[in-house]
Amino acid sequence: MEKTFFIETYGCQMNIAESNGLDSLLIEDGWKRADEAKDALAVILNTCSVRQTAENRIWGRLGYFRHIKDEKQQILVLAGCMAERIPEELTKKAKHIDFIVGTNNKAKIVNLLDEKYKTLNEKKSKKKSKPEIITGFQPLLDKQGDYPFIQTYYKVNDYSSYVPIMNGCNNFCTYCIVPYVRGREVSRDAKEIAKEIQFLDSQGVKEVCLLGQNVNSYKFENLNFADLLHIVCKDLKNIEFVRFESPHPKDFSDEVIEAIATERKIARHLHIPMQSGSTKILNSMNRRYTSEQYITLIDKIKKRIPECTFSTDVMVGFPGESQEDFQKTLDIMENAGFLEAFMYYWNPREGTKAVDFPNKVSQEVKLKRLEILIDKQLERTIKIKNGRLGGVQKVLVTQISRDNPGQMLGKNEHGEMVVFNSEKILEIGSMIDVKFICLKGNTFLGELFNE
């Protein structure tokens, strides 16, 4: 019986990074990747709980794997935020799961699979009546918890890599489940981060993204996030773009702005979640900044780094949001001039404070406001992109076009996609200069530029 595994990842970038880290640990332990989940001896579902729709997808997948386990031996692991949030419900409704592993225990999966593999062929082994639960932390305690960072989150041959620098969140926004499933903030040792960055650089990685639920509250010993940015950018030979997600507006210091301005490896594109343009709604969300403070931050960054572009997160239809509140959001969106925005409407999330808030906004109004928000943002995006036509930009080659093998795709430091013709296949992950000629939909069309 061959030791094969398959990882399905749902949700955020941190989950992707943790799956990559687990992938490397399993391969180092002698496991091999299966091409499809149905063919793997061990399947790991790395889950998300940010929205109910994410959990609904997992329940559907659990039904699929129940049928597979009826036909053959397979080890099923459900890991991550859903495992941390509702372990007891999972044991009752999905008894075919072997292990339920919480967010801070994913590194234990390797040993769990090894032990399970040893017992599969033992005649005396008995079929379990319910899954084994490996979860647990106390998210409401006012102290750091335990979170085992993996040595590297690199996936072999990838030109881009996520680098977790911290885990957890201390903010407790009233709409957000994250602190309850990931616990309190824990910062990673700066020396370990620097070591991983240098390793990635030696492997030819061209782009890294520092990850955390609130990266600019990073604090390890006497080092803050601005210090870490300087450390990360030191002596890079191959890495061209250093990114980070997500910073909280209330913690975005002048030191961080200065670090971005002085370290040219840091991509001139920042994702800074806004959520609402109404101070009243921001207070209700427990965001701890005002709309005026947010736009002041954006203006300050623009003044110090004029070439910087921005993306954001915006929620409409939060309980108590009036038409006036919504208009304030539209006004700030226009004022800030976001290149991109992740836009969505509020859905009640069990376990968060906002579930019990009065003055709910109707579904009809939420959908209408979201439609208006999206339409205006699309117009803004096209306008900004049209303003850059004719310019030459450094582009990271990401793939060969699926529609035309004579074309390749790449992205610039602002995260914008460009399609360009190429007489020969360029190496994925290589950096080239492309002249941006025109815009088709949301994608640039360009041509290779030779001085």
Sequence and secondary structure as in RCSB ss.txt:
>XXXX:A:sequence
MEKTFFIETYGCQMNIAESNGLDSLLIEDGWKRADEAKDALAVILNTCSVRQTAENRIWGRLGYFRHIKDEKQQI
LVLAGCMAERIPEELTKKAKHIDFIVGTNNKAKIVNLLDEKYKTLNEKKSKKKSKPEIITGFQPLLDKQGDYPFI
QTYYKVNDYSSYVPIMNGCNNFCTYCIVPYVRGREVSRDAKEIAKEIQFLDSQGVKEVCLLGQNVNSYKFENLNF
ADLLHIVCKDLKNIEFVRFESPHPKDFSDEVIEAIATERKIARHLHIPMQSGSTKILNSMNRRYTSEQYITLIDK
IKKRIPECTFSTDVMVGFPGESQEDFQKTLDIMENAGFLEAFMYYWNPREGTKAVDFPNKVSQEVKLKRLEILID
KQLERTIKIKNGRLGGVQKVLVTQISRDNPGQMLGKNEHGEMVVFNSEKILEIGSMIDVKFICLKGNTFLGELFN
E
>XXXX:A:secstr
   EEEEEE SSHHHHHHHHHHHHHHHHTT EE SSGGG SEEEEEE  SSHHHHHHHHHHHHHHHHHHHHS  E
EEEEEHHHHH HHHHHHH TT SEEE GGGGGGHHHHHHHHHHHTT TT    SS EEE    TTSSS       
S    TT SEEEEE EE  S   TT  HHHHH S EE  HHHHHHHHHHHHHTT  EEEEE TTGGG EETTEEH
HHHHHHHTTT SS  EEEEE   GGG  HHHHHHHHH TTB SEEE   B S HHHHHHHT  S HHHHHHHHHH
HHHH TT EEEEEEEE  TT  HHHHHHHHHHHHHHT SEEEEEE    TTSGGGG SS   HHHHHHHHHHHHH
HHHHHHHHHHHTTTT EEEEEEEEE SS TTEEEEE TT  EEEEE SS   TT EEEEEEEEEETTEEEEEE  
 
